[in-house]
């Protein structure tokens, strides 16, 4: 089976939409208020940024190492 490259942009935006859609019910049903969003959104954005950074670094590593 052929291994496909990771599309980092699609990964980042997919995780962003997944995170926002996962938080939506919590906000809608008043489980998570505005004070909770002040913490949850930065945590979501930083974790998505780290995932994108790790995916980019692994893609660069695979491009530099032609043996794998």
Secondary structure, DSSP 8 states (H G I E B T S, - for coil): -------HHHHHHHHHHHHHHHHHHHHHTTSS-HHHHHHHHHHHHHHHHHHHHHHHHHHHHHHH-TT-
